[in-house]
Amino acid sequence: MIANLVKKDFLLVKKSVAAFLGISILVPLLVIILMRNTTQIQGIGMFVFLYMVILIEVIFMQAVATEEEKSPKAMALLCAAPFPRKSYVIAKYICYMIFYGACIAIYSIIAAVYPGLGFLNIAEALAVFLVGGILYGVYTPIAIKCGITKARIVFTVAILLVSLGPTLIFQVFHPDMELILSLMQKTSSVIVSIILGVAGVGLLLVSMKISIRIFEKKEL
């Protein structure tokens, strides 16, 4: 049942698949073009990957929600039988996992073609998973309870943070990236990975339970 609901979401946005793929490839390429010096590119792979995940996730969420709102009765029919309401919500979170995995695959291919970008280690991949999970975990309950219009606030904030956040941090705090990366390397990668992984999965599970509770009480 859940597999069919996941397939349904992808079918709703099948016309946008090319756009998703294009964005996931374009983001790293733009960084490579703008920062032609290999020494500048090294160490920012995690931030490039973060941009990819957030942009693709946000666009996917908006596209699916927009298509679903065009046919509100279809959701009621899906939840009538044989699909329980919680399956509908669980499918949404599985879609996040699928897109995250696809982003890792695409980024790894680009990093293999352009070694200066650098492959992600487990801690970096899980850090992005946590940040993306926070966005998805906040957006989904709001979208289910209040609708896509109010949930767009999350979309707007996410885009602003992705676009302006790193610049503001560097201008205000002037962080030493080499020092930060050195400290991360000295810290046990196993401990950091476990913390990030548990936090990311735990956050998504809590968000999913909240979303299920909201959706089960929602009138369709």
C-alpha positions, 0 to 999 in steps of 0.5 A, spaced: 500 500 500 505 504 502 509 503 495 503 505 491 502 511 495 509 513 494 509 511 486 503 516 486 507 522 489 512 521 483 507 520 478 504 527 480 510 530 479 513 526 473 513 532 468 518 535 473 523 530 474 527 533 468 527 539 472 529 536 479 535 532 475 537 539 472 537 543 479 541 537 482 546 537 477 546 545 476 548 547 483 554 543 484 556 546 477 555 553 478 559 552 485 565 549 480 564 555 475 564 561 480 570 558 484 575 555 479 580 555 484 581 548 487 583 550 493 577 554 494 572 548 492 575 543 497 572 543 504 565 546 501 562 539 498 557 539 504 554 546 503 554 544 496 550 538 497 546 541 502 543 546 497 542 540 493 537 537 498 534 543 500 532 546 493 530 539 491 526 537 497 522 544 497 520 544 490 518 537 490 514 538 496 510 544 493 509 540 486 506 534 490 502 539 494 499 543 489 497 537 484 493 534 490 490 541 492 487 541 485 483 534 486 481 535 493 476 529 493 482 524 490 485 524 497 478 522 500 478 517 496 485 514 497 484 514 504 477 511 504 479 504 502 484 500 502 489 505 504 489 507 512 490 514 513 497 513 516 500 510 510 498 516 506 503 520 511 508 515 511 509 515 504 511 522 504 516 521 509 519 515 504 519 520 499 524 524 502 528 518 504 528 517 496 530 524 494 535 524 499 538 518 496 538 520 489 541 527 491 547 523 494 548 519 488 548 525 483 553 529 488 557 523 488 557 522 480 559 529 480 565 529 485 568 523 481 568 527 475 570 533 478 575 531 484 576 538 487 569 538 489 570 532 494 566 526 496 562 526 502 564 523 509 558 519 513 558 525 518 557 530 512 552 526 509 548 525 516 549 533 517 545 534 511 540 529 512 539 532 519 538 539 516 533 537 511 529 533 516 528 539 520 525 542 514 521 536 512 519 535 519 516 542 520 513 543 513 509 536 512 505 537 519 504 545 517 502 543 510 497 537 512 494 541 518 493 548 514 494 547 507 500 549 502 498 556 502 501 557 510 506 552 509 509 556 503 512 560 509 517 554 510 518 554 503 520 562 503 524 561 509 528 555 507 530 559 500 532 565 504 536 561 509 539 557 503 541 563 499 543 568 504 544 564 511 552 562 509 553 569 507 551 572 513 554 567 517 561 569 514 560 576 514 558 577 521 562 571 525 568 571 520 568 563 521 575 560 520 573 554 516 579 551 516 579 551 523 572 548 523 574 542 519 580 541 523 576 540 529 571 536 526 576 531 523 579 531 530 572 529 533 571 522 533 567 521 526 563 515 529 561 519 535 559 525 531 555 520 525 551 516 531 549 523 534 547 526 527 544 519 525 540 518 531 538 526 531 535 526 524 531 519 524 528 521 531 526 528 528 523 525 522 519 519 526 517 525 531 514 529 525 511 523 522 507 521 528 505 528 529 503 528 522 499 522 522 495 524 528 493 531 525 491 527 518 487 522 522 483 528 525 483 532 519 476 532 515 477 530 508 
